[in-house]
Each structure stands twice: as structure tokens, then as C-alpha cells.
Amino acid sequence: MGTEFLFGEAHSEHAPHNETATEVADAAFLDEYSRAVVSAVERVAPAVVNIAVQQQSKNQPREIAGNGSGFVITPDGFILTNSHVVHGATRIVVNLSGGGDYPAQLIGDDPETDLAVIRIDAPQLVHVRLADSESLRVGQLAIAIGNPFGFQASVTAGVISALGRSMYSQSGRLIDNIIQTDAALNPGNSGGPLVNSAGEVIGVNTAMIRPAQGICFAIASNTARLVAGWLIRDGRIRRSYIGVAGQNVPLHRRVIRFYDLPLETGVLVVSIEKNSPAERAGLREGDLIVVFNSQPVASVHDLHKVLVGEQIGVSATLTVIRHTEKLELPILPAESRTEK
């Protein structure tokens, strides 16, 4: 018996339409999705700020105006944003979500990770909580909050599209451990938070690819936590570097068992800078970094943590997996040239 398709009004002899189980489930799903987004935004939006800056242009004799986003990370007024938002600023003014403008002091900025910390003196500040970005999964909900084109506290939502990306900042420096998302970003979103469904910040929104749609990037919260701590403590970051761009990857189980490795992931060497410590040490593209000076390296974040200022000019040993061979490479980290 064929299926009948009825068009127009239903005849009186037909029973009224009843929702199917699928339709009810879909409605409940959308409700749950909406509740997750609304709840996360209500937690984080009060901590999101608009940042207006005056910057000296290299090509023009007069100052130019710009703006971006940021978010309060401590109740005593420290705010996290992008380095490119405030770098070289002669004047910074923060507008809070609840109203009120406050002059801000630049505590420090780090162009190498495109992160910066500024501070304001304001009462009763709402601040956010930073999540553990190592626990993120591709496909999970991602919510961006910011001030694109000056539209305060605009919200977009999507998913995490990829993890462990590398990208170049506007200054030309390579940034590792980047989150890719399809939550829409626009000019002015830079420095705003990328948030999970629990209302925790998982990243700092930093860039989008033009004219592509749905390809946007954020700096992982673990990187942000580490850099912000250094900037608040010292006002700058003096770090060592070895000259590689890396990506987090899983290790083959046979390799883990054969070499009794303590972790299941490592850092894949994607590219190597010319005349860098890594090149001089004999590191190659495709190598998997698993240990630095007896410290297990499961991620790019782990590698950043061990490449501190105290490691500059101090001999170290880099353990890598090349194909199926385990190698110990002596390496001499240098001072990051962006910090000199």
C-alpha cells in the first residue's frame, strides 16, 4: 500500500496531528542546547569587557584608535586579552559590561603567544574560571563572547573543530596549541573568551581566516593561564626556545609498550626554524618529541612549560621517536629572539 501525501488543510475525518517521538526528542535537544548556551553566557558575559586603545602607527604621524575584547580573570582587576589589541598602546580604556569606563595599565604582553594582561581599579568585578584545555574534545560546544565592531557582549556558538593547530600571529610569529572553532568571530572579538557549556573559559579568541567562513581560532586556556601568571608576576616573559612548530598527536601503542613510555601522546615536529637549536641538534620534521630533560612531554603545552628562562644556554637532552627508533639528542636552548 503506497504512502499518501496530503496537501492543504486536513479533512475533518482525519485525526489531528500528533508529535512523533523524534519531534519531541528534537525539541528537548534544542531546549537543552539553548539552556547550556544561556547558562554559560550568563556566567561569563559580566566578566567580558570592551577595550578601546590609542596606538601609535608606524606609517602615520598621528595615533590611531582601535578596539578589542578581554575578560576579567581575578577579582582585583587583572584582565586577559590579545597582545595585538594592546601592544604599543599609548592609552587603554576598559568599558565594563555593566557600564563604566576605567583607564587600564598594561601589565605585560607576549607577542609570541598573542596574549597580554592589563589591569583596572574597579569595584565588585566578576571574574571567570579557566578550564583545563587538555581535556577538550573535538565536537564539543564552544561559545564565543566579545565585542565585534563595537557591538558589546555579542554571542556566537559552534563546536570545537580541531585541536593542536599552529598558526601565525599578525606579527608573523608562530603560535602553537591553537583551538579551531566554527563559532563566528569578527573584528573586535579578539581577546574575548571562548567558553564551554559549564561557563568556563577554554580559550582566548584571536583570529579568523578571511574570506573563509567557520574557521576561527583561539589560544588554549592552559597556555593563557601559564602566560598570564608570568606576566602578572614579572611583567614580561623571558623564555628559552628550540625553534620548532609542533602539534599534539597520539603515540602508537606498540611504541609506547616497546619503549615503556610514560604517556600516550607526544609533540609532532611540524617545522624547524633555520639556524635554530633544533636544527643544530639534528631534529627533523616528523620526529615525535616525548621527553625533555627527563620531563615527559605529552603536549605542546608541556614543552612550553619546560622551556623557561632558566633553561637558556643550558645543555639539555631531547628524547624523540623517529619512525620506530628512540633517539637522545643533545640540545642547547637559546633565548627567544622576541624577548631580546
C-alpha positions as CSV (number, residue, x, y, z in Angstrom):
1,M,0.0,0.0,0.0
2,G,1.5,3.3,-1.1
3,T,2.1,6.3,1.2
4,E,-0.4,9.2,0.9
5,F,0.9,12.8,1.0
6,L,-1.9,15.3,1.9
7,F,-1.5,18.9,0.9
8,G,-3.6,21.8,2.1
9,E,-6.0,21.7,5.1
10,A,-6.7,18.3,6.7
11,H,-10.1,16.9,6.2
12,S,-12.3,16.7,9.3
13,E,-12.4,12.9,9.1
14,H,-8.6,12.7,9.8
15,A,-7.3,12.7,13.4
16,P,-5.3,15.8,14.5
17,H,-1.5,15.6,14.0
18,N,0.3,14.1,17.0
19,E,4.0,14.8,17.6
20,T,6.3,11.9,16.9
21,A,8.8,10.7,19.4
22,T,11.6,12.1,17.1
23,E,10.0,15.5,17.1
24,V,9.6,15.5,20.8
25,A,13.2,14.4,21.2
26,D,14.4,17.1,18.8
27,A,12.5,19.8,20.8
28,A,14.0,18.6,24.0
29,F,17.5,18.6,22.5
30,L,17.2,22.1,21.2
31,D,15.9,23.1,24.7
32,E,18.9,21.5,26.3
33,Y,21.3,23.2,23.8
34,S,19.7,26.6,24.4
35,R,19.8,26.1,28.2
36,A,23.5,25.3,28.0
37,V,24.4,28.3,25.9
38,V,22.2,30.7,28.0
39,S,23.7,29.4,31.3
40,A,27.3,29.7,30.1
41,V,26.7,33.2,28.8
42,E,25.1,34.3,32.0
43,R,28.1,33.2,33.9
44,V,30.8,34.7,31.7
45,A,29.3,37.8,30.0
46,P,29.5,40.0,33.1
47,A,33.3,39.5,33.1
48,V,33.7,40.4,29.4
49,V,34.9,43.9,28.7
50,N,35.4,46.2,25.7
51,I,38.9,47.6,25.3
52,A,39.4,50.9,23.5
53,V,43.0,51.8,22.7
54,Q,45.1,54.6,21.1
55,Q,48.1,53.3,19.3
56,Q,51.0,55.0,17.5
57,S,51.0,53.9,13.8
58,K,54.3,53.1,12.2
59,N,53.2,54.7,8.9
60,Q,51.3,57.7,10.2
61,P,52.4,60.6,12.4
62,R,49.2,60.6,14.4
63,E,47.7,58.0,16.7
64,I,45.0,55.6,15.5
65,A,42.1,54.2,17.5
66,G,41.3,50.5,17.9
67,N,39.2,48.2,20.0
68,G,39.0,44.6,21.1
69,S,37.7,42.4,23.8
70,G,39.0,41.0,27.1
71,F,37.8,39.3,30.2
72,V,38.5,39.7,34.0
73,I,40.5,36.8,35.4
74,T,40.9,38.0,39.0
75,P,38.6,40.0,41.4
76,D,41.3,42.6,41.8
77,G,41.2,43.8,38.2
78,F,43.6,41.7,36.1
79,I,42.2,41.3,32.5
80,L,43.4,38.9,29.8
81,T,43.3,39.9,26.2
82,N,45.3,39.6,23.0
83,S,48.8,41.2,22.6
84,H,47.9,42.7,19.2
85,V,44.9,44.5,20.8
86,V,47.1,46.5,23.3
87,H,50.7,46.2,22.0
88,G,52.2,49.7,21.7
89,A,49.1,51.4,23.1
90,T,49.6,54.9,24.5
91,R,46.1,54.8,26.1
92,I,43.9,51.9,27.2
93,V,40.3,52.4,28.4
94,V,38.1,49.4,29.6
95,N,34.4,49.5,29.4
96,L,32.7,47.0,31.7
97,S,29.6,45.1,30.7
98,G,27.5,46.7,33.4
99,G,28.7,50.2,32.3
100,G,31.5,52.4,33.4
101,D,34.8,53.3,31.8
102,Y,38.1,52.8,33.5
103,P,41.7,53.6,32.5
104,A,43.8,50.5,32.3
105,Q,47.5,49.8,32.9
106,L,49.4,47.4,30.7
107,I,50.9,44.8,33.0
108,G,52.7,43.0,30.2
109,D,52.2,41.5,26.7
110,D,53.7,38.5,24.9
111,P,53.6,38.7,21.1
112,E,54.9,35.2,20.9
113,T,51.6,33.8,22.2
114,D,49.5,36.9,21.3
115,L,48.5,37.3,24.9
116,A,48.5,40.3,27.2
117,V,47.4,41.3,30.7
118,I,46.1,44.7,31.6
119,R,44.7,45.9,35.0
120,I,41.9,48.3,36.1
121,D,40.9,49.6,39.5
122,A,37.2,49.0,39.8
123,P,34.9,47.6,42.5
124,Q,32.9,44.3,42.6
125,L,34.4,42.8,39.5
126,V,33.0,39.5,38.2
127,H,35.8,37.2,37.1
128,V,35.9,33.9,35.1
129,R,37.3,30.5,35.7
130,L,39.9,29.0,33.2
131,A,39.2,25.4,32.2
132,D,41.8,22.7,31.6
133,S,42.2,22.8,27.8
134,E,44.0,19.4,27.8
135,S,40.6,17.8,28.4
136,L,38.9,19.3,25.4
137,R,37.4,17.1,22.7
138,V,36.6,17.8,19.1
139,G,32.9,18.4,18.6
140,Q,32.1,19.8,22.0
141,L,30.2,23.0,22.4
142,A,32.1,26.3,22.0
143,I,30.7,29.7,22.8
144,A,32.4,33.0,21.8
145,I,31.6,36.2,23.6
146,G,33.1,39.6,22.6
147,N,32.5,43.0,21.1
148,P,32.7,42.7,17.3
149,F,32.6,46.1,15.5
150,G,31.8,47.6,18.9
151,F,28.6,45.6,19.5
152,Q,29.0,44.8,23.2
153,A,28.7,41.3,24.5
154,S,27.8,39.6,21.3
155,V,27.4,35.8,21.5
156,T,28.1,33.2,18.8
157,A,28.1,29.4,19.3
158,G,29.5,26.4,17.5
159,V,31.8,23.5,18.2
160,I,35.5,22.8,18.6
161,S,36.5,21.9,15.0
162,A,40.1,20.8,15.8
163,L,42.8,20.9,18.5
164,G,46.6,21.4,18.5
165,R,46.7,23.7,15.5
166,S,49.6,26.0,14.8
167,M,49.1,29.5,13.3
168,Y,50.9,32.7,12.6
169,S,50.0,35.8,14.7
170,Q,49.6,39.2,13.0
171,S,53.2,39.9,13.9
172,G,54.4,36.9,11.9
173,R,55.2,34.7,14.9
174,L,54.1,31.1,15.0
175,I,51.7,30.2,17.9
176,D,51.2,26.5,18.9
177,N,48.4,24.7,20.6
178,I,45.6,26.6,18.9
179,I,41.9,25.7,19.1
180,Q,40.0,25.8,15.9
181,T,36.2,26.5,16.1
182,D,33.3,27.4,13.9
183,A,31.9,29.8,16.5
184,A,31.9,33.0,14.3
185,L,34.5,35.7,15.1
186,N,34.7,39.2,13.7
187,P,37.0,42.2,14.1
188,G,36.6,43.3,17.8
189,N,36.2,39.7,19.1
190,S,40.0,39.5,19.6
191,G,40.8,38.9,23.2
192,G,37.4,37.7,24.2
193,P,36.7,34.3,25.8
194,L,35.8,31.0,24.1
195,V,33.6,29.2,26.6
196,N,32.4,25.6,27.3
197,S,28.9,24.6,28.4
198,A,29.9,24.8,32.0
199,G,30.7,28.6,31.7
200,E,34.5,28.0,31.9
201,V,36.9,29.7,29.6
202,I,38.6,27.2,27.3
203,G,40.4,29.7,25.0
204,V,41.2,33.3,24.1
205,N,39.7,34.2,20.7
206,T,42.4,35.5,18.5
207,A,41.8,35.3,14.7
208,M,39.7,34.2,11.8
209,I,40.6,33.3,8.2
210,R,39.2,35.7,5.6
211,P,37.2,35.1,3.4
212,A,36.6,31.6,4.8
213,Q,33.6,31.0,6.9
214,G,33.6,28.9,10.1
215,I,37.3,28.8,10.5
216,C,38.3,30.7,13.6
217,F,41.0,30.3,16.2
218,A,41.6,30.7,20.0
219,I,44.6,30.3,22.2
220,A,44.2,27.4,24.6
221,S,43.3,28.2,28.2
222,N,46.3,26.3,29.6
223,T,48.7,28.4,27.5
224,A,46.8,31.5,28.7
225,R,47.0,30.5,32.3
226,L,50.7,29.9,32.1
227,V,51.5,33.2,30.2
228,A,49.2,35.3,32.4
229,G,50.9,34.0,35.5
230,W,54.3,35.0,34.2
231,L,53.1,38.4,33.1
232,I,51.4,39.2,36.4
233,R,54.5,38.1,38.3
234,D,57.3,39.6,36.1
235,G,55.6,42.0,33.6
236,R,57.4,40.1,30.8
237,I,58.4,36.6,29.7
238,R,61.9,35.6,29.3
239,R,61.9,32.1,27.8
240,S,64.1,29.7,26.0
241,Y,63.3,28.2,22.7
242,I,64.4,25.4,20.4
243,G,62.9,26.5,17.2
244,V,60.1,24.0,16.3
245,A,56.5,24.2,15.5
246,G,54.6,21.3,17.0
247,Q,51.3,19.5,17.1
248,N,49.9,17.2,19.7
249,V,49.5,13.6,18.4
250,P,48.8,10.2,19.9
251,L,51.7,7.7,20.1
252,H,51.4,4.2,18.6
253,R,50.6,1.7,21.3
254,R,53.4,-0.6,20.2
255,V,55.9,2.2,20.5
256,I,54.6,3.0,24.0
257,R,54.9,-0.6,25.1
258,F,58.3,-1.2,23.5
259,Y,60.0,1.8,25.0
260,D,57.9,1.9,28.2
261,L,56.9,5.5,27.6
262,P,55.0,7.2,30.5
263,L,52.5,9.0,28.2
264,E,50.2,8.2,25.3
265,T,50.8,11.4,23.4
266,G,53.7,13.5,22.2
267,V,54.6,16.5,20.1
268,L,54.9,16.0,16.4
269,V,57.6,18.3,14.8
270,V,55.8,20.1,12.0
271,S,58.5,22.5,11.0
272,I,62.0,23.6,12.1
273,E,63.4,27.1,12.0
274,K,66.7,27.7,10.1
275,N,69.8,28.1,12.3
276,S,67.8,27.2,15.4
277,P,68.9,25.0,18.3
278,A,66.6,22.2,17.0
279,E,68.3,22.3,13.6
280,R,71.7,22.2,15.2
281,A,70.7,19.3,17.3
282,G,69.7,17.3,14.3
283,L,65.9,17.3,14.9
284,R,63.8,16.5,11.8
285,E,60.3,17.2,10.6
286,G,58.2,14.2,11.6
287,D,60.1,13.5,14.8
288,L,57.9,12.9,17.9
289,I,59.2,14.7,21.0
290,V,58.4,12.6,24.1
291,V,60.8,13.8,26.8
292,F,62.8,16.9,27.6
293,N,65.5,16.6,30.3
294,S,63.7,13.6,31.9
295,Q,60.4,15.5,31.9
296,P,57.7,13.7,29.9
297,V,56.3,15.9,27.1
298,A,52.7,14.9,26.2
299,S,51.7,18.2,24.5
300,V,52.9,21.5,23.2
301,H,51.9,23.0,26.5
302,D,54.2,20.6,28.3
303,L,57.1,21.7,26.0
304,H,56.4,25.4,26.7
305,K,56.4,24.7,30.5
306,V,59.9,23.3,30.4
307,L,61.3,25.9,28.1
308,V,61.6,28.6,30.8
309,G,64.2,31.4,31.2
310,E,66.4,29.3,33.4
311,Q,66.9,26.9,30.5
312,I,68.6,29.5,28.3
313,G,72.1,28.3,27.3
314,V,71.9,25.2,29.5
315,S,72.6,21.8,27.8
316,A,69.6,19.5,27.7
317,T,68.6,16.2,26.3
318,L,65.6,15.8,23.9
319,T,64.1,12.3,23.5
320,V,62.4,11.7,20.2
321,I,60.8,8.9,18.3
322,R,61.9,8.8,14.7
323,H,59.9,6.3,12.8
324,T,60.2,3.5,15.3
325,E,63.6,4.4,16.7
326,K,64.1,6.2,20.0
327,L,66.9,8.8,19.9
328,E,68.5,11.0,22.6
329,L,69.5,14.4,21.1
330,P,71.7,16.9,23.0
331,I,70.3,20.4,22.5
332,L,71.2,23.9,23.7
333,P,68.1,26.1,24.1
334,A,68.6,29.7,23.2
335,E,66.8,32.8,24.4
336,S,63.7,33.5,22.4
337,R,64.6,36.3,20.0
338,T,61.4,38.1,20.5
339,E,62.4,38.7,24.2
340,K,65.8,40.3,23.5
